[in-house]
Structure formats: C-alpha cells, structure tokens
Amino acid sequence: MDKQFVNAQLFNIVTDLESERQDLNLRPLPPQGSALPSCATPRHN
C-alpha cells in the first residue's frame, strides 16, 4: 500500500473518532447564564 494512502486513512479514522466525542458540558445553561442582561429580567409594565 502507498504510505500516503495509509496516512490519509489513519487521519480519517482519528478525525471520525474525535467528532464523535460528547460535549463535556451536558447540562443546559441557567436562564440568566446564557441570556443577554437586558433579556434576563422579566419586564414590568
């Protein structure tokens, strides 16, 4: 087999494995944690 072909195949395998990794932060962010400051508080009329 061609060395370049083997290297390309190994690269594809490693890339596929890395793309299947699960995100380390599995919990949803709290409402105020990810919201804009002006949108995080309820509006009072």
Biopython code that builds the backbone (N, CA, C, O; Angstrom):
import numpy as np
from Bio.PDB.StructureBuilder import StructureBuilder

atoms = [
    (1, "MET", "N", (0.835, -1.189, 0.000)),
    (1, "MET", "CA", (0.000, 0.000, 0.000)),
    (1, "MET", "C", (0.875, 1.247, 0.000)),
    (1, "MET", "O", (1.998, 1.240, 0.504)),
    (2, "ASP", "N", (0.345, 2.293, -0.566)),
    (2, "ASP", "CA", (1.039, 3.573, -0.613)),
    (2, "ASP", "C", (1.019, 4.215, 0.779)),
    (2, "ASP", "O", (-0.023, 4.251, 1.433)),
    (3, "LYS", "N", (2.170, 4.720, 1.229)),
    (3, "LYS", "CA", (2.277, 5.315, 2.561)),
    (3, "LYS", "C", (1.345, 6.518, 2.712)),
    (3, "LYS", "O", (0.753, 6.716, 3.774)),
    (4, "GLN", "N", (1.214, 7.315, 1.662)),
    (4, "GLN", "CA", (0.326, 8.484, 1.710)),
    (4, "GLN", "C", (-1.132, 8.051, 1.878)),
    (4, "GLN", "O", (-1.895, 8.698, 2.596)),
    (5, "PHE", "N", (-1.513, 6.964, 1.219)),
    (5, "PHE", "CA", (-2.877, 6.444, 1.325)),
    (5, "PHE", "C", (-3.147, 5.979, 2.751)),
    (5, "PHE", "O", (-4.207, 6.262, 3.309)),
    (6, "VAL", "N", (-2.192, 5.266, 3.340)),
    (6, "VAL", "CA", (-2.355, 4.771, 4.710)),
    (6, "VAL", "C", (-2.463, 5.944, 5.679)),
    (6, "VAL", "O", (-3.309, 5.930, 6.573)),
    (7, "ASN", "N", (-1.617, 6.956, 5.512)),
    (7, "ASN", "CA", (-1.683, 8.132, 6.382)),
    (7, "ASN", "C", (-3.033, 8.831, 6.260)),
    (7, "ASN", "O", (-3.588, 9.279, 7.263)),
    (8, "ALA", "N", (-3.561, 8.930, 5.056)),
    (8, "ALA", "CA", (-4.864, 9.562, 4.845)),
    (8, "ALA", "C", (-5.963, 8.761, 5.530)),
    (8, "ALA", "O", (-6.874, 9.335, 6.127)),
    (9, "GLN", "N", (-5.880, 7.441, 5.446)),
    (9, "GLN", "CA", (-6.883, 6.594, 6.091)),
    (9, "GLN", "C", (-6.826, 6.746, 7.609)),
    (9, "GLN", "O", (-7.863, 6.843, 8.264)),
    (10, "LEU", "N", (-5.616, 6.767, 8.166)),
    (10, "LEU", "CA", (-5.469, 6.950, 9.612)),
    (10, "LEU", "C", (-6.005, 8.313, 10.049)),
    (10, "LEU", "O", (-6.658, 8.422, 11.087)),
    (11, "PHE", "N", (-5.733, 9.339, 9.265)),
    (11, "PHE", "CA", (-6.244, 10.678, 9.574)),
    (11, "PHE", "C", (-7.769, 10.666, 9.602)),
    (11, "PHE", "O", (-8.376, 11.261, 10.493)),
    (12, "ASN", "N", (-8.388, 9.997, 8.640)),
    (12, "ASN", "CA", (-9.855, 9.925, 8.589)),
    (12, "ASN", "C", (-10.415, 9.196, 9.798)),
    (12, "ASN", "O", (-11.443, 9.599, 10.341)),
    (13, "ILE", "N", (-9.755, 8.133, 10.225)),
    (13, "ILE", "CA", (-10.224, 7.374, 11.388)),
    (13, "ILE", "C", (-10.146, 8.240, 12.644)),
    (13, "ILE", "O", (-11.100, 8.296, 13.419)),
    (14, "VAL", "N", (-9.020, 8.914, 12.845)),
    (14, "VAL", "CA", (-8.845, 9.762, 14.026)),
    (14, "VAL", "C", (-9.843, 10.911, 14.013)),
    (14, "VAL", "O", (-10.424, 11.231, 15.049)),
    (15, "THR", "N", (-10.049, 11.526, 12.876)),
    (15, "THR", "CA", (-10.993, 12.638, 12.762)),
    (15, "THR", "C", (-12.407, 12.174, 13.085)),
    (15, "THR", "O", (-13.147, 12.878, 13.774)),
    (16, "ASP", "N", (-12.788, 11.004, 12.598)),
    (16, "ASP", "CA", (-14.119, 10.471, 12.890)),
    (16, "ASP", "C", (-14.283, 10.206, 14.380)),
    (16, "ASP", "O", (-15.338, 10.495, 14.945)),
    (17, "LEU", "N", (-13.263, 9.665, 15.019)),
    (17, "LEU", "CA", (-13.348, 9.384, 16.451)),
    (17, "LEU", "C", (-13.479, 10.673, 17.250)),
    (17, "LEU", "O", (-14.264, 10.738, 18.196)),
    (18, "GLU", "N", (-12.724, 11.693, 16.882)),
    (18, "GLU", "CA", (-12.784, 12.960, 17.610)),
    (18, "GLU", "C", (-14.131, 13.645, 17.429)),
    (18, "GLU", "O", (-14.618, 14.290, 18.357)),
    (19, "SER", "N", (-14.733, 13.523, 16.275)),
    (19, "SER", "CA", (-16.006, 14.199, 16.033)),
    (19, "SER", "C", (-17.152, 13.536, 16.779)),
    (19, "SER", "O", (-18.221, 14.130, 16.923)),
    (20, "GLU", "N", (-16.945, 12.309, 17.256)),
    (20, "GLU", "CA", (-17.990, 11.598, 17.991)),
    (20, "GLU", "C", (-17.892, 11.821, 19.491)),
    (20, "GLU", "O", (-18.710, 11.299, 20.249)),
    (21, "ARG", "N", (-16.899, 12.592, 19.931)),
    (21, "ARG", "CA", (-16.766, 12.842, 21.358)),
    (21, "ARG", "C", (-17.948, 13.655, 21.856)),
    (21, "ARG", "O", (-18.446, 14.551, 21.174)),
    (22, "GLN", "N", (-18.387, 13.317, 23.072)),
    (22, "GLN", "CA", (-19.522, 14.012, 23.658)),
    (22, "GLN", "C", (-19.049, 15.311, 24.303)),
    (22, "GLN", "O", (-17.940, 15.378, 24.833)),
    (23, "ASP", "N", (-19.875, 16.323, 24.258)),
    (23, "ASP", "CA", (-19.562, 17.598, 24.878)),
    (23, "ASP", "C", (-19.400, 17.396, 26.382)),
    (23, "ASP", "O", (-20.158, 16.640, 26.990)),
    (24, "LEU", "N", (-18.423, 18.062, 26.985)),
    (24, "LEU", "CA", (-18.180, 17.905, 28.411)),
    (24, "LEU", "C", (-19.228, 18.612, 29.261)),
    (24, "LEU", "O", (-19.464, 18.204, 30.398)),
    (25, "ASN", "N", (-19.856, 19.651, 28.747)),
    (25, "ASN", "CA", (-20.878, 20.378, 29.488)),
    (25, "ASN", "C", (-22.242, 19.903, 29.006)),
    (25, "ASN", "O", (-22.794, 20.452, 28.053)),
    (26, "LEU", "N", (-22.784, 18.888, 29.662)),
    (26, "LEU", "CA", (-24.040, 18.289, 29.220)),
    (26, "LEU", "C", (-25.263, 18.985, 29.809)),
    (26, "LEU", "O", (-26.377, 18.799, 29.320)),
    (27, "ARG", "N", (-25.063, 19.784, 30.854)),
    (27, "ARG", "CA", (-26.205, 20.444, 31.491)),
    (27, "ARG", "C", (-26.594, 21.695, 30.718)),
    (27, "ARG", "O", (-25.721, 22.389, 30.197)),
    (28, "PRO", "N", (-27.889, 21.999, 30.631)),
    (28, "PRO", "CA", (-28.288, 23.264, 29.990)),
    (28, "PRO", "C", (-27.852, 24.439, 30.863)),
    (28, "PRO", "O", (-27.785, 24.327, 32.087)),
    (29, "LEU", "N", (-27.563, 25.546, 30.227)),
    (29, "LEU", "CA", (-27.157, 26.733, 30.970)),
    (29, "LEU", "C", (-28.344, 27.301, 31.727)),
    (29, "LEU", "O", (-29.477, 27.203, 31.256)),
    (30, "PRO", "N", (-28.106, 27.897, 32.895)),
    (30, "PRO", "CA", (-29.215, 28.529, 33.612)),
    (30, "PRO", "C", (-29.754, 29.698, 32.796)),
    (30, "PRO", "O", (-29.023, 30.265, 31.985)),
    (31, "PRO", "N", (-31.025, 30.071, 32.995)),
    (31, "PRO", "CA", (-31.622, 31.127, 32.169)),
    (31, "PRO", "C", (-30.804, 32.415, 32.138)),
    (31, "PRO", "O", (-30.610, 32.981, 31.062)),
    (32, "GLN", "N", (-30.324, 32.890, 33.272)),
    (32, "GLN", "CA", (-29.554, 34.126, 33.289)),
    (32, "GLN", "C", (-28.128, 33.899, 32.787)),
    (32, "GLN", "O", (-27.473, 34.843, 32.346)),
    (33, "GLY", "N", (-27.646, 32.669, 32.849)),
    (33, "GLY", "CA", (-26.273, 32.406, 32.468)),
    (33, "GLY", "C", (-25.995, 32.602, 30.996)),
    (33, "GLY", "O", (-24.895, 33.018, 30.630)),
    (34, "SER", "N", (-26.946, 32.319, 30.154)),
    (34, "SER", "CA", (-26.701, 32.426, 28.723)),
    (34, "SER", "C", (-27.510, 33.542, 28.063)),
    (34, "SER", "O", (-27.380, 33.771, 26.860)),
    (35, "ALA", "N", (-28.336, 34.232, 28.833)),
    (35, "ALA", "CA", (-29.179, 35.283, 28.254)),
    (35, "ALA", "C", (-28.454, 36.621, 28.282)),
    (35, "ALA", "O", (-27.517, 36.821, 29.056)),
    (36, "LEU", "N", (-28.897, 37.522, 27.438)),
    (36, "LEU", "CA", (-28.375, 38.882, 27.468)),
    (36, "LEU", "C", (-28.893, 39.569, 28.731)),
    (36, "LEU", "O", (-30.013, 39.288, 29.158)),
    (37, "PRO", "N", (-28.111, 40.458, 29.337)),
    (37, "PRO", "CA", (-28.551, 41.100, 30.588)),
    (37, "PRO", "C", (-29.917, 41.770, 30.480)),
    (37, "PRO", "O", (-30.713, 41.683, 31.415)),
    (38, "SER", "N", (-30.205, 42.430, 29.375)),
    (38, "SER", "CA", (-31.489, 43.113, 29.250)),
    (38, "SER", "C", (-32.643, 42.138, 29.032)),
    (38, "SER", "O", (-33.803, 42.507, 29.213)),
    (39, "CYS", "N", (-32.347, 40.925, 28.654)),
    (39, "CYS", "CA", (-33.394, 39.933, 28.391)),
    (39, "CYS", "C", (-33.578, 38.979, 29.562)),
    (39, "CYS", "O", (-34.530, 38.199, 29.574)),
    (40, "ALA", "N", (-32.693, 39.025, 30.538)),
    (40, "ALA", "CA", (-32.721, 38.045, 31.616)),
    (40, "ALA", "C", (-33.745, 38.386, 32.689)),
    (40, "ALA", "O", (-34.152, 37.504, 33.445)),
    (41, "THR", "N", (-34.167, 39.628, 32.775)),
    (41, "THR", "CA", (-35.109, 40.022, 33.816)),
    (41, "THR", "C", (-36.502, 40.179, 33.221)),
    (41, "THR", "O", (-36.642, 40.618, 32.079)),
    (42, "PRO", "N", (-37.536, 39.825, 33.985)),
    (42, "PRO", "CA", (-38.898, 39.985, 33.464)),
    (42, "PRO", "C", (-39.245, 41.463, 33.316)),
    (42, "PRO", "O", (-38.760, 42.304, 34.073)),
    (43, "ARG", "N", (-40.073, 41.761, 32.352)),
    (43, "ARG", "CA", (-40.490, 43.148, 32.114)),
    (43, "ARG", "C", (-41.760, 43.442, 32.901)),
    (43, "ARG", "O", (-42.691, 42.638, 32.932)),
    (44, "HIS", "N", (-41.778, 44.605, 33.535)),
    (44, "HIS", "CA", (-42.961, 45.047, 34.280)),
    (44, "HIS", "C", (-43.502, 46.299, 33.609)),
    (44, "HIS", "O", (-42.752, 47.237, 33.339)),
    (45, "ASN", "N", (-44.805, 46.315, 33.338)),
    (45, "ASN", "CA", (-45.425, 47.496, 32.698)),
    (45, "ASN", "C", (-45.978, 48.436, 33.729)),
    (45, "ASN", "O", (-46.534, 49.478, 33.380)),
]
sb = StructureBuilder()
sb.init_structure("model")
sb.init_model(0)
sb.init_chain("A")
sb.init_seg("    ")
for serial, (resi, resn, name, xyz) in enumerate(atoms, 1):
    if name == "N":
        sb.init_residue(resn, " ", resi, " ")
    sb.init_atom(name, np.array(xyz, "f"), 0.0, 1.0, " ", f" {name:<3s}", serial, name[0])
structure = sb.get_structure()
